[in-house]
Amino acid sequence: MINTLIAQAAQSGQEGSPFQMLITFALIGIIFYFLLIRPQRKQQKEMQERQNNLKPGDKVISAGGIYGIIREVQDSTVKLEIAPNTIIKIAKTSIVSNVSKDGSAEVKK
């Protein structure tokens, strides 16, 4: 169906005006912005906010899938207790989500 439409347009020899092409590209750009770029920026902002609000005692999951409790928050790192008397130091940016009381990851919508 699409191939026949393209073939008919090519055979007719009619070209769209430059103004029509400009409008088409602008519409495609707007669609990409609202479907891809804007949601990605919103998600990044929420992630940054979540990482800035970390505090000792929060139960979290790291990007590597490690569950733990935050014991100390520094500028760019976090000390995470993953077992009794076992504390690791990881980057703040690797904290993916908080864990609710029942052990499941909290999802913000």
C-alpha positions in Angstrom: 0.0 0.0 0.0 2.7 2.5 1.0 4.9 1.4 -1.9 2.1 2.2 -4.4 1.6 5.6 -2.8 5.3 6.4 -3.1 5.4 5.1 -6.7 2.4 7.2 -7.6 3.9 10.3 -6.1 7.2 9.7 -7.9 5.4 9.2 -11.2 3.3 12.3 -10.9 6.5 14.4 -10.8 5.0 16.8 -8.2 7.3 18.0 -5.5 6.1 19.5 -2.3 7.0 23.1 -1.6 9.9 23.8 0.7 7.4 25.2 3.2 5.5 21.9 3.4 8.7 20.0 4.0 9.7 22.5 6.7 6.3 22.0 8.4 6.6 18.2 8.2 10.1 18.2 9.8 8.9 20.6 12.5 5.9 18.3 13.3 8.2 15.3 13.4 10.6 17.2 15.8 7.7 18.1 18.0 6.5 14.5 18.2 10.0 13.3 19.0 10.2 15.9 21.8 6.9 15.0 23.5 7.3 11.2 23.0 11.0 10.7 23.7 13.0 13.7 25.0 10.5 15.2 27.5 9.7 11.9 29.4 13.5 11.1 29.6 14.3 14.5 31.1 11.4 14.1 33.6 12.7 10.7 34.6 16.3 12.0 35.1 15.0 14.9 37.2 13.1 12.5 39.5 16.1 10.2 39.8 18.4 13.2 40.7 15.8 14.3 43.3 15.6 10.8 44.8 19.4 10.6 45.1 19.6 14.1 46.7 17.0 13.1 49.3 18.8 10.0 50.6 19.2 9.8 54.3 20.6 7.3 56.8 18.1 4.5 57.6 16.6 4.4 54.1 16.3 0.9 52.6 17.4 1.1 48.9 18.4 -1.0 45.9 21.5 -0.3 43.9 21.9 -0.5 40.1 23.6 -3.9 40.6 20.6 -5.3 42.5 22.1 -5.0 46.0 19.6 -4.4 48.8 20.8 -2.5 51.8 20.3 0.2 54.4 22.0 3.5 54.1 24.3 4.2 57.1 26.1 7.3 55.9 25.5 9.8 53.1 28.5 11.8 51.8 28.8 14.2 48.8 29.0 11.7 46.0 29.0 8.3 47.9 26.9 6.3 50.3 27.8 3.8 52.9 25.4 0.9 52.5 25.0 -1.9 55.1 24.2 -5.1 53.1 24.5 -7.5 56.0 25.1 -7.1 59.8 28.5 -5.4 60.2 29.1 -5.5 56.4 29.2 -2.0 55.0 30.2 -1.1 51.4 30.8 2.3 49.9 29.0 3.0 46.6 28.3 6.0 44.3 25.2 7.9 45.1 24.2 7.7 41.4 24.0 3.9 41.6 21.0 4.0 44.0 18.0 3.1 41.8 15.1 3.1 44.1 13.9 3.0 47.7 12.4 -0.2 49.2 9.0 -0.2 50.9 8.4 -1.9 54.2 7.3 -5.2 52.6 10.6 -5.5 50.6 9.3 -4.5 47.2 10.8 -1.6 45.2 8.7 1.6 45.3 7.7 2.8 41.9 6.9 6.5 41.4 4.4 7.3 38.7 
